Amino acid sequence: MKTQEQLLNHRMLVIVYTFFTIAVSSGTIRLITKNTTMLVLDIVLFFIGIGVSIWLLWSLIGEIVKISKITKELK
């Protein structure tokens, strides 16, 4: 029963990570396309957006790997 709850938790985290990854990366893309002159703050926000996007993608991949391990245990 505990593995079913873990599986549900990891699936919910995948949904949350996917949502935030899309939000942060689209915000970063809009930041690039809206400005022709990049201010220092825009450059800092751009690199923060890229860093957060990479971290979220890495977390998303980790959760998917955890889900696959749990489903192998259930079989």
Buried (B, 14 or more C-beta within 10 A) or exposed (E): EEEEEBBEBBBEBBEBBBEBBEEBBEEBEEBEEEEEEEEEEBEEBBEEBEEBBEBBBEBBEBBBEBBEEBEEEEE
